[in-house]
């Protein structure tokens, strides 16, 4: 069952009219197997029929979201935590890169702390250790293979995201704050999964993506709802006016939401649409 958070958990009264719904992808929109369930696709169709626009934003590269965008019939979506806003054919609407010096500093820091490092540019994915088991998982997620290199020299001009990969989850969580302090205002460091620490362009987060989507659809932020499961979704929670956390989200993420739905194993996105969005649908 979905349920409302206590009144003290919400920072403002949730919106009573929704014209745009913005969703995270992994851990939210797709199942643990990284696919869209029939219920999720049906929910997207119901949103469209009710006059509610749908957009998605993820830490994934845009190239790794094309399939989902097509299945959902989207007009616009955002990759790299919102620093790259594109159309379904990957035509760029907005795009910002990690500064080269910040990229190099992040790679050095992550490698010194024992994490494997991946570099995603606007079109390619580079790795130095193809045998890391998370590589195969990421291939299934984004739908394309990495390019194996000995170093990232010469690949830092158009970086959309750097990922530190580690199965020492506590160490990665500790490194998050240290890395952000090192990078300062030059880049953002946020975990997108307990085993991924992402470095993305400065001043660009999922809250920025929400604002871009709202402007595109001509929807005031007061009529925007969002849904997510990780810390990098919190800027969306702060920007939209109705925030929904997934049932699989950590308690500290759920505490920032207006409502909590079921997990991504149990069609949490579809349940959220039925219980919290459609009753508030407002035609554009």
C-alpha positions as protocol buffer text, in pm:
chain_id: "A"
residue {
  index: 1
  type: UNK
  ca { x: 0 y: 0 z: 0 }
}
residue {
  index: 2
  type: UNK
  ca { x: 108 y: 355 z: -66 }
}
residue {
  index: 3
  type: UNK
  ca { x: 84 y: 594 z: 223 }
}
residue {
  index: 4
  type: UNK
  ca { x: 117 y: 959 z: 311 }
}
residue {
  index: 5
  type: UNK
  ca { x: 406 y: 1087 z: 515 }
}
residue {
  index: 6
  type: UNK
  ca { x: 332 y: 1254 z: 850 }
}
residue {
  index: 7
  type: UNK
  ca { x: 256 y: 1622 z: 812 }
}
residue {
  index: 8
  type: UNK
  ca { x: 582 y: 1711 z: 983 }
}
residue {
  index: 9
  type: UNK
  ca { x: 781 y: 1537 z: 709 }
}
residue {
  index: 10
  type: UNK
  ca { x: 660 y: 1764 z: 430 }
}
residue {
  index: 11
  type: UNK
  ca { x: 809 y: 2113 z: 406 }
}
residue {
  index: 12
  type: UNK
  ca { x: 503 y: 2261 z: 231 }
}
residue {
  index: 13
  type: UNK
  ca { x: 148 y: 2166 z: 147 }
}
residue {
  index: 14
  type: UNK
  ca { x: 161 y: 1930 z: -154 }
}
residue {
  index: 15
  type: UNK
  ca { x: 16 y: 2058 z: -480 }
}
residue {
  index: 16
  type: UNK
  ca { x: -352 y: 2001 z: -540 }
}
residue {
  index: 17
  type: UNK
  ca { x: -326 y: 2036 z: -919 }
}
residue {
  index: 18
  type: UNK
  ca { x: -64 y: 1849 z: -1124 }
}
residue {
  index: 19
  type: UNK
  ca { x: 17 y: 1920 z: -1490 }
}
residue {
  index: 20
  type: UNK
  ca { x: 370 y: 1770 z: -1511 }
}
residue {
  index: 21
  type: UNK
  ca { x: 514 y: 1456 z: -1354 }
}
residue {
  index: 22
  type: UNK
  ca { x: 893 y: 1414 z: -1350 }
}
residue {
  index: 23
  type: UNK
  ca { x: 1042 y: 1075 z: -1270 }
}
residue {
  index: 24
  type: UNK
  ca { x: 1380 y: 931 z: -1188 }
}
residue {
  index: 25
  type: UNK
  ca { x: 1462 y: 613 z: -1383 }
}
residue {
  index: 26
  type: UNK
  ca { x: 1670 y: 351 z: -1199 }
}
residue {
  index: 27
  type: UNK
  ca { x: 1513 y: 240 z: -874 }
}
residue {
  index: 28
  type: UNK
  ca { x: 1196 y: 428 z: -967 }
}
residue {
  index: 29
  type: UNK
  ca { x: 1060 y: 401 z: -1319 }
}
residue {
  index: 30
  type: UNK
  ca { x: 1218 y: 68 z: -1415 }
}
residue {
  index: 31
  type: UNK
  ca { x: 1214 y: -264 z: -1232 }
}
residue {
  index: 32
  type: UNK
  ca { x: 1527 y: -409 z: -1068 }
}
residue {
  index: 33
  type: UNK
  ca { x: 1574 y: -590 z: -1402 }
}
residue {
  index: 34
  type: UNK
  ca { x: 1596 y: -246 z: -1569 }
}
residue {
  index: 35
  type: UNK
  ca { x: 1279 y: -279 z: -1775 }
}
residue {
  index: 36
  type: UNK
  ca { x: 951 y: -91 z: -1788 }
}
residue {
  index: 37
  type: UNK
  ca { x: 667 y: -300 z: -1652 }
}
residue {
  index: 38
  type: UNK
  ca { x: 336 y: -312 z: -1843 }
}
residue {
  index: 39
  type: UNK
  ca { x: 173 y: -126 z: -1553 }
}
residue {
  index: 40
  type: UNK
  ca { x: 426 y: 156 z: -1582 }
}
residue {
  index: 41
  type: UNK
  ca { x: 371 y: 193 z: -1957 }
}
residue {
  index: 42
  type: UNK
  ca { x: -4 y: 191 z: -1901 }
}
residue {
  index: 43
  type: UNK
  ca { x: 32 y: 457 z: -1630 }
}
residue {
  index: 44
  type: UNK
  ca { x: 224 y: 677 z: -1875 }
}
residue {
  index: 45
  type: UNK
  ca { x: -63 y: 647 z: -2124 }
}
residue {
  index: 46
  type: UNK
  ca { x: -311 y: 740 z: -1851 }
}
residue {
  index: 47
  type: UNK
  ca { x: -109 y: 1052 z: -1770 }
}
residue {
  index: 48
  type: UNK
  ca { x: -118 y: 1163 z: -2132 }
}
residue {
  index: 49
  type: UNK
  ca { x: -491 y: 1099 z: -2156 }
}
residue {
  index: 50
  type: UNK
  ca { x: -544 y: 1308 z: -1841 }
}
residue {
  index: 51
  type: UNK
  ca { x: -341 y: 1598 z: -1979 }
}
residue {
  index: 52
  type: UNK
  ca { x: -41 y: 1547 z: -1751 }
}
residue {
  index: 53
  type: UNK
  ca { x: 298 y: 1574 z: -1921 }
}
residue {
  index: 54
  type: UNK
  ca { x: 564 y: 1317 z: -1833 }
}
residue {
  index: 55
  type: UNK
  ca { x: 940 y: 1366 z: -1838 }
}
residue {
  index: 56
  type: UNK
  ca { x: 1224 y: 1157 z: -1697 }
}
residue {
  index: 57
  type: UNK
  ca { x: 1569 y: 1246 z: -1566 }
}
residue {
  index: 58
  type: UNK
  ca { x: 1851 y: 1014 z: -1466 }
}
residue {
  index: 59
  type: UNK
  ca { x: 2220 y: 996 z: -1390 }
}
residue {
  index: 60
  type: UNK
  ca { x: 2238 y: 775 z: -1701 }
}
residue {
  index: 61
  type: UNK
  ca { x: 2384 y: 916 z: -2022 }
}
residue {
  index: 62
  type: UNK
  ca { x: 2108 y: 1029 z: -2259 }
}
residue {
  index: 63
  type: UNK
  ca { x: 2208 y: 753 z: -2502 }
}
residue {
  index: 64
  type: UNK
  ca { x: 2118 y: 503 z: -2231 }
}
residue {
  index: 65
  type: UNK
  ca { x: 1760 y: 631 z: -2202 }
}
residue {
  index: 66
  type: UNK
  ca { x: 1646 y: 629 z: -2564 }
}
residue {
  index: 67
  type: UNK
  ca { x: 1462 y: 298 z: -2534 }
}
residue {
  index: 68
  type: UNK
  ca { x: 1259 y: 410 z: -2231 }
}
residue {
  index: 69
  type: UNK
  ca { x: 1182 y: 745 z: -2390 }
}
residue {
  index: 70
  type: UNK
  ca { x: 1045 y: 572 z: -2699 }
}
residue {
  index: 71
  type: UNK
  ca { x: 835 y: 322 z: -2503 }
}
residue {
  index: 72
  type: UNK
  ca { x: 683 y: 604 z: -2299 }
}
residue {
  index: 73
  type: UNK
  ca { x: 635 y: 841 z: -2592 }
}
residue {
  index: 74
  type: UNK
  ca { x: 828 y: 1125 z: -2429 }
}
residue {
  index: 75
  type: UNK
  ca { x: 894 y: 1468 z: -2581 }
}
residue {
  index: 76
  type: UNK
  ca { x: 1194 y: 1544 z: -2364 }
}
residue {
  index: 77
  type: UNK
  ca { x: 1425 y: 1376 z: -2113 }
}
residue {
  index: 78
  type: UNK
  ca { x: 1736 y: 1451 z: -1912 }
}
residue {
  index: 79
  type: UNK
  ca { x: 2060 y: 1263 z: -1861 }
}
residue {
  index: 80
  type: UNK
  ca { x: 2367 y: 1311 z: -1639 }
}
residue {
  index: 81
  type: UNK
  ca { x: 2144 y: 1424 z: -1349 }
}
residue {
  index: 82
  type: UNK
  ca { x: 1990 y: 1699 z: -1561 }
}
residue {
  index: 83
  type: UNK
  ca { x: 2297 y: 1857 z: -1719 }
}
residue {
  index: 84
  type: UNK
  ca { x: 2196 y: 1722 z: -2061 }
}
residue {
  index: 85
  type: UNK
  ca { x: 1838 y: 1780 z: -2178 }
}
residue {
  index: 86
  type: UNK
  ca { x: 1756 y: 1615 z: -2509 }
}
residue {
  index: 87
  type: UNK
  ca { x: 1475 y: 1513 z: -2742 }
}
residue {
  index: 88
  type: UNK
  ca { x: 1407 y: 1145 z: -2829 }
}
residue {
  index: 89
  type: UNK
  ca { x: 1640 y: 1161 z: -3132 }
}
residue {
  index: 90
  type: UNK
  ca { x: 1915 y: 1293 z: -2896 }
}
residue {
  index: 91
  type: UNK
  ca { x: 1893 y: 1644 z: -3037 }
}
residue {
  index: 92
  type: UNK
  ca { x: 2043 y: 1860 z: -2763 }
}
residue {
  index: 93
  type: UNK
  ca { x: 1821 y: 2120 z: -2595 }
}
residue {
  index: 94
  type: UNK
  ca { x: 2067 y: 2204 z: -2315 }
}
residue {
  index: 95
  type: UNK
  ca { x: 2412 y: 2063 z: -2241 }
}
residue {
  index: 96
  type: UNK
  ca { x: 2684 y: 2136 z: -1985 }
}
residue {
  index: 97
  type: UNK
  ca { x: 3009 y: 1947 z: -1923 }
}
residue {
  index: 98
  type: UNK
  ca { x: 3232 y: 1885 z: -1622 }
}
residue {
  index: 99
  type: UNK
  ca { x: 3530 y: 2125 z: -1641 }
}
residue {
  index: 100
  type: UNK
  ca { x: 3847 y: 1938 z: -1742 }
}
residue {
  index: 101
  type: UNK
  ca { x: 4043 y: 2030 z: -1429 }
}
residue {
  index: 102
  type: UNK
  ca { x: 3757 y: 1917 z: -1205 }
}
residue {
  index: 103
  type: UNK
  ca { x: 3725 y: 1594 z: -1403 }
}
residue {
  index: 104
  type: UNK
  ca { x: 4095 y: 1518 z: -1364 }
}
residue {
  index: 105
  type: UNK
  ca { x: 4085 y: 1596 z: -991 }
}
residue {
  index: 106
  type: UNK
  ca { x: 3782 y: 1372 z: -939 }
}
residue {
  index: 107
  type: UNK
  ca { x: 3941 y: 1081 z: -1125 }
}
residue {
  index: 108
  type: UNK
  ca { x: 4259 y: 1112 z: -921 }
}
residue {
  index: 109
  type: UNK
  ca { x: 4070 y: 1125 z: -590 }
}
residue {
  index: 110
  type: UNK
  ca { x: 3846 y: 829 z: -673 }
}
residue {
  index: 111
  type: UNK
  ca { x: 4135 y: 614 z: -792 }
}
residue {
  index: 112
  type: UNK
  ca { x: 4340 y: 697 z: -480 }
}
residue {
  index: 113
  type: UNK
  ca { x: 4052 y: 572 z: -267 }
}
residue {
  index: 114
  type: UNK
  ca { x: 4036 y: 241 z: -452 }
}
residue {
  index: 115
  type: UNK
  ca { x: 3731 y: 296 z: -669 }
}
residue {
  index: 116
  type: UNK
  ca { x: 3717 y: 192 z: -1033 }
}
residue {
  index: 117
  type: UNK
  ca { x: 3646 y: 493 z: -1253 }
}
residue {
  index: 118
  type: UNK
  ca { x: 3423 y: 530 z: -1557 }
}
residue {
  index: 119
  type: UNK
  ca { x: 3406 y: 836 z: -1780 }
}
residue {
  index: 120
  type: UNK
  ca { x: 3096 y: 917 z: -1983 }
}
residue {
  index: 121
  type: UNK
  ca { x: 3124 y: 1182 z: -2251 }
}
residue {
  index: 122
  type: UNK
  ca { x: 2830 y: 1316 z: -2448 }
}
residue {
  index: 123
  type: UNK
  ca { x: 2843 y: 1006 z: -2671 }
}
residue {
  index: 124
  type: UNK
  ca { x: 3086 y: 745 z: -2533 }
}
residue {
  index: 125
  type: UNK
  ca { x: 3165 y: 548 z: -2217 }
}
residue {
  index: 126
  type: UNK
  ca { x: 3528 y: 479 z: -2122 }
}
residue {
  index: 127
  type: UNK
  ca { x: 3657 y: 225 z: -1866 }
}
residue {
  index: 128
  type: UNK
  ca { x: 4002 y: 104 z: -1764 }
}
residue {
  index: 129
  type: UNK
  ca { x: 3885 y: -219 z: -1595 }
}
residue {
  index: 130
  type: UNK
  ca { x: 3629 y: -402 z: -1812 }
}
residue {
  index: 131
  type: UNK
  ca { x: 3631 y: -697 z: -1569 }
}
residue {
  index: 132
  type: UNK
  ca { x: 3457 y: -507 z: -1291 }
}
residue {
  index: 133
  type: UNK
  ca { x: 3124 y: -693 z: -1253 }
}
residue {
  index: 134
  type: UNK
  ca { x: 2933 y: -365 z: -1253 }
}
residue {
  index: 135
  type: UNK
  ca { x: 3042 y: -307 z: -1614 }
}
residue {
  index: 136
  type: UNK
  ca { x: 2822 y: -592 z: -1738 }
}
residue {
  index: 137
  type: UNK
  ca { x: 2535 y: -461 z: -1529 }
}
residue {
  index: 138
  type: UNK
  ca { x: 2576 y: -113 z: -1672 }
}
residue {
  index: 139
  type: UNK
  ca { x: 2585 y: -249 z: -2027 }
}
residue {
  index: 140
  type: UNK
  ca { x: 2244 y: -407 z: -1964 }
}
residue {
  index: 141
  type: UNK
  ca { x: 2121 y: -80 z: -1816 }
}
residue {
  index: 142
  type: UNK
  ca { x: 2237 y: 170 z: -2079 }
}
residue {
  index: 143
  type: UNK
  ca { x: 2228 y: -62 z: -2380 }
}
residue {
  index: 144
  type: UNK
  ca { x: 2575 y: -1 z: -2520 }
}
residue {
  index: 145
  type: UNK
  ca { x: 2932 y: -119 z: -2456 }
}
residue {
  index: 146
  type: UNK
  ca { x: 3219 y: 81 z: -2309 }
}
residue {
  index: 147
  type: UNK
  ca { x: 3547 y: 162 z: -2481 }
}
residue {
  index: 148
  type: UNK
  ca { x: 3841 y: 14 z: -2289 }
}
residue {
  index: 149
  type: UNK
  ca { x: 4136 y: 253 z: -2244 }
}
residue {
  index: 150
  type: UNK
  ca { x: 4461 y: 250 z: -2050 }
}
residue {
  index: 151
  type: UNK
  ca { x: 4399 y: 602 z: -1920 }
}
residue {
  index: 152
  type: UNK
  ca { x: 4144 y: 880 z: -1960 }
}
residue {
  index: 153
  type: UNK
  ca { x: 4394 y: 1121 z: -2111 }
}
residue {
  index: 154
  type: UNK
  ca { x: 4239 y: 1297 z: -2407 }
}
residue {
  index: 155
  type: UNK
  ca { x: 3884 y: 1198 z: -2304 }
}
residue {
  index: 156
  type: UNK
  ca { x: 3803 y: 1481 z: -2065 }
}
residue {
  index: 157
  type: UNK
  ca { x: 3690 y: 1758 z: -2300 }
}
residue {
  index: 158
  type: UNK
  ca { x: 3318 y: 1669 z: -2316 }
}
residue {
  index: 159
  type: UNK
  ca { x: 3255 y: 1482 z: -1991 }
}
residue {
  index: 160
  type: UNK
  ca { x: 2896 y: 1449 z: -1883 }
}
residue {
  index: 161
  type: UNK
  ca { x: 2964 y: 1221 z: -1588 }
}
residue {
  index: 162
  type: UNK
  ca { x: 3243 y: 1047 z: -1401 }
}
residue {
  index: 163
  type: UNK
  ca { x: 3151 y: 746 z: -1189 }
}
residue {
  index: 164
  type: UNK
  ca { x: 3342 y: 602 z: -897 }
}
residue {
  index: 165
  type: UNK
  ca { x: 3243 y: 236 z: -864 }
}
residue {
  index: 166
  type: UNK
  ca { x: 3291 y: 47 z: -538 }
}
residue {
  index: 167
  type: UNK
  ca { x: 3122 y: -229 z: -342 }
}
residue {
  index: 168
  type: UNK
  ca { x: 3252 y: -77 z: -19 }
}
residue {
  index: 169
  type: UNK
  ca { x: 2931 y: 118 z: 24 }
}
residue {
  index: 170
  type: UNK
  ca { x: 3023 y: 283 z: 353 }
}
residue {
  index: 171
  type: UNK
  ca { x: 3356 y: 402 z: 218 }
}
residue {
  index: 172
  type: UNK
  ca { x: 3187 y: 541 z: -94 }
}
residue {
  index: 173
  type: UNK
  ca { x: 2932 y: 725 z: 120 }
}
residue {
  index: 174
  type: UNK
  ca { x: 3216 y: 875 z: 325 }
}
residue {
  index: 175
  type: UNK
  ca { x: 3400 y: 972 z: 8 }
}
residue {
  index: 176
  type: UNK
  ca { x: 3095 y: 1157 z: -126 }
}
residue {
  index: 177
  type: UNK
  ca { x: 3132 y: 1449 z: 115 }
}
residue {
  index: 178
  type: UNK
  ca { x: 3510 y: 1459 z: 86 }
}
residue {
  index: 179
  type: UNK
  ca { x: 3497 y: 1463 z: -292 }
}
residue {
  index: 180
  type: UNK
  ca { x: 3238 y: 1739 z: -295 }
}
residue {
  index: 181
  type: UNK
  ca { x: 3457 y: 1945 z: -64 }
}
residue {
  index: 182
  type: UNK
  ca { x: 3752 y: 1890 z: -298 }
}
residue {
  index: 183
  type: UNK
  ca { x: 3557 y: 1990 z: -608 }
}
residue {
  index: 184
  type: UNK
  ca { x: 3386 y: 2288 z: -448 }
}
residue {
  index: 185
  type: UNK
  ca { x: 3169 y: 2477 z: -697 }
}
residue {
  index: 186
  type: UNK
  ca { x: 3339 y: 2314 z: -997 }
}
residue {
  index: 187
  type: UNK
  ca { x: 3130 y: 1994 z: -1004 }
}
residue {
  index: 188
  type: UNK
  ca { x: 2869 y: 1799 z: -810 }
}
residue {
  index: 189
  type: UNK
  ca { x: 2942 y: 1468 z: -633 }
}
residue {
  index: 190
  type: UNK
  ca { x: 2637 y: 1257 z: -547 }
}
residue {
  index: 191
  type: UNK
  ca { x: 2570 y: 885 z: -521 }
}
residue {
  index: 192
  type: UNK
  ca { x: 2313 y: 758 z: -770 }
}
residue {
  index: 193
  type: UNK
  ca { x: 2333 y: 406 z: -623 }
}
residue {
  index: 194
  type: UNK
  ca { x: 2502 y: 279 z: -308 }
}
residue {
  index: 195
  type: UNK
  ca { x: 2785 y: 152 z: -533 }
}
residue {
  index: 196
  type: UNK
  ca { x: 2806 y: 452 z: -771 }
}
residue {
  index: 197
  type: UNK
  ca { x: 2943 y: 796 z: -683 }
}
residue {
  index: 198
  type: UNK
  ca { x: 2871 y: 1034 z: -972 }
}
residue {
  index: 199
  type: UNK
  ca { x: 3052 y: 1354 z: -1058 }
}
residue {
  index: 200
  type: UNK
  ca { x: 2844 y: 1577 z: -1283 }
}
residue {
  index: 201
  type: UNK
  ca { x: 2861 y: 1939 z: -1409 }
}
residue {
  index: 202
  type: UNK
  ca { x: 2836 y: 2224 z: -1157 }
}
residue {
  index: 203
  type: UNK
  ca { x: 2508 y: 2401 z: -1083 }
}
residue {
  index: 204
  type: UNK
  ca { x: 2321 y: 2129 z: -1273 }
}
residue {
  index: 205
  type: UNK
  ca { x: 2108 y: 1881 z: -1085 }
}
residue {
  index: 206
  type: UNK
  ca { x: 1769 y: 1716 z: -1117 }
}
residue {
  index: 207
  type: UNK
  ca { x: 1605 y: 2029 z: -979 }
}
residue {
  index: 208
  type: UNK
  ca { x: 1745 y: 2218 z: -1278 }
}
residue {
  index: 209
  type: UNK
  ca { x: 1596 y: 1951 z: -1504 }
}
residue {
  index: 210
  type: UNK
  ca { x: 1255 y: 1994 z: -1342 }
}
residue {
  index: 211
  type: UNK
  ca { x: 1269 y: 2368 z: -1413 }
}
residue {
  index: 212
  type: UNK
  ca { x: 1370 y: 2304 z: -1776 }
}
residue {
  index: 213
  type: UNK
  ca { x: 1086 y: 2056 z: -1828 }
}
residue {
  index: 214
  type: UNK
  ca { x: 834 y: 2292 z: -1668 }
}
residue {
  index: 215
  type: UNK
  ca { x: 945 y: 2576 z: -1896 }
}
residue {
  index: 216
  type: UNK
  ca { x: 924 y: 2350 z: -2202 }
}
residue {
  index: 217
  type: UNK
  ca { x: 568 y: 2241 z: -2121 }
}
residue {
  index: 218
  type: UNK
  ca { x: 456 y: 2581 z: -1996 }
}
residue {
  index: 219
  type: UNK
  ca { x: 372 y: 2447 z: -1653 }
}
residue {
  index: 220
  type: UNK
  ca { x: 423 y: 2645 z: -1330 }
}
residue {
  index: 221
  type: UNK
  ca { x: 639 y: 2472 z: -1070 }
}
residue {
  index: 222
  type: UNK
  ca { x: 338 y: 2477 z: -838 }
}
residue {
  index: 223
  type: UNK
  ca { x: 182 y: 2213 z: -1069 }
}
residue {
  index: 224
  type: UNK
  ca { x: 483 y: 1980 z: -1086 }
}
residue {
  index: 225
  type: UNK
  ca { x: 507 y: 1643 z: -909 }
}
residue {
  index: 226
  type: UNK
  ca { x: 827 y: 1438 z: -887 }
}
residue {
  index: 227
  type: UNK
  ca { x: 922 y: 1085 z: -788 }
}
residue {
  index: 228
  type: UNK
  ca { x: 1255 y: 926 z: -694 }
}
residue {
  index: 229
  type: UNK
  ca { x: 1453 y: 704 z: -460 }
}
residue {
  index: 230
  type: UNK
  ca { x: 1807 y: 836 z: -406 }
}
residue {
  index: 231
  type: UNK
  ca { x: 1992 y: 1139 z: -269 }
}
residue {
  index: 232
  type: UNK
  ca { x: 2045 y: 1277 z: -619 }
}
residue {
  index: 233
  type: UNK
  ca { x: 1664 y: 1301 z: -648 }
}
residue {
  index: 234
  type: UNK
  ca { x: 1634 y: 1539 z: -353 }
}
residue {
  index: 235
  type: UNK
  ca { x: 1687 y: 1853 z: -568 }
}
residue {
  index: 236
  type: UNK
  ca { x: 1372 y: 1743 z: -755 }
}
residue {
  index: 237
  type: UNK
  ca { x: 1186 y: 1707 z: -425 }
}
residue {
  index: 238
  type: UNK
  ca { x: 1283 y: 2064 z: -336 }
}
residue {
  index: 239
  type: UNK
  ca { x: 1181 y: 2204 z: -676 }
}
residue {
  index: 240
  type: UNK
  ca { x: 851 y: 2033 z: -752 }
}
residue {
  index: 241
  type: UNK
  ca { x: 550 y: 2092 z: -532 }
}
residue {
  index: 242
  type: UNK
  ca { x: 453 y: 1729 z: -473 }
}
residue {
  index: 243
  type: UNK
  ca { x: 732 y: 1482 z: -394 }
}
residue {
  index: 244
  type: UNK
  ca { x: 688 y: 1106 z: -394 }
}
residue {
  index: 245
  type: UNK
  ca { x: 950 y: 864 z: -263 }
}
residue {
  index: 246
  type: UNK
  ca { x: 971 y: 502 z: -369 }
}
residue {
  index: 247
  type: UNK
  ca { x: 910 y: 224 z: -118 }
}
residue {
  index: 248
  type: UNK
  ca { x: 1265 y: 102 z: -184 }
}
residue {
  index: 249
  type: UNK
  ca { x: 1413 y: 444 z: -99 }
}
residue {
  index: 250
  type: UNK
  ca { x: 1617 y: 485 z: 219 }
}
residue {
  index: 251
  type: UNK
  ca { x: 1426 y: 622 z: 520 }
}
residue {
  index: 252
  type: UNK
  ca { x: 1607 y: 956 z: 500 }
}
residue {
  index: 253
  type: UNK
  ca { x: 1485 y: 999 z: 140 }
}
residue {
  index: 254
  type: UNK
  ca { x: 1130 y: 900 z: 231 }
}
residue {
  index: 255
  type: UNK
  ca { x: 1135 y: 1154 z: 512 }
}
residue {
  index: 256
  type: UNK
  ca { x: 1181 y: 1433 z: 256 }
}
residue {
  index: 257
  type: UNK
  ca { x: 876 y: 1332 z: 53 }
}
residue {
  index: 258
  type: UNK
  ca { x: 509 y: 1423 z: 76 }
}
residue {
  index: 259
  type: UNK
  ca { x: 407 y: 1065 z: -3 }
}
residue {
  index: 260
  type: UNK
  ca { x: 565 y: 721 z: -25 }
}
residue {
  index: 261
  type: UNK
  ca { x: 458 y: 466 z: -284 }
}
residue {
  index: 262
  type: UNK
  ca { x: 543 y: 97 z: -319 }
}
residue {
  index: 263
  type: UNK
  ca { x: 881 y: -29 z: -439 }
}
residue {
  index: 264
  type: UNK
  ca { x: 1000 y: -59 z: -797 }
}
residue {
  index: 265
  type: UNK
  ca { x: 950 y: -435 z: -758 }
}
residue {
  index: 266
  type: UNK
  ca { x: 580 y: -367 z: -699 }
}
residue {
  index: 267
  type: UNK
  ca { x: 495 y: -108 z: -965 }
}
residue {
  index: 268
  type: UNK
  ca { x: 551 y: 186 z: -733 }
}
residue {
  index: 269
  type: UNK
  ca { x: 547 y: 435 z: -1022 }
}
residue {
  index: 270
  type: UNK
  ca { x: 211 y: 308 z: -1147 }
}
residue {
  index: 271
  type: UNK
  ca { x: 64 y: 311 z: -795 }
}
residue {
  index: 272
  type: UNK
  ca { x: 183 y: 668 z: -748 }
}
residue {
  index: 273
  type: UNK
  ca { x: 16 y: 775 z: -1072 }
}
residue {
  index: 274
  type: UNK
  ca { x: -313 y: 618 z: -967 }
}
residue {
  index: 275
  type: UNK
  ca { x: -316 y: 740 z: -606 }
}
residue {
  index: 276
  type: UNK
  ca { x: -143 y: 1076 z: -613 }
}
residue {
  index: 277
  type: UNK
  ca { x: -126 y: 1215 z: -968 }
}
residue {
  index: 278
  type: UNK
  ca { x: -444 y: 1133 z: -1156 }
}
residue {
  index: 279
  type: UNK
  ca { x: -670 y: 1261 z: -874 }
}
residue {
  index: 280
  type: UNK
  ca { x: -484 y: 1594 z: -910 }
}
residue {
  index: 281
  type: UNK
  ca { x: -461 y: 1597 z: -1290 }
}
residue {
  index: 282
  type: UNK
  ca { x: -504 y: 1935 z: -1450 }
}
residue {
  index: 283
  type: UNK
  ca { x: -530 y: 1971 z: -1829 }
}
residue {
  index: 284
  type: UNK
  ca { x: -251 y: 2182 z: -1978 }
}
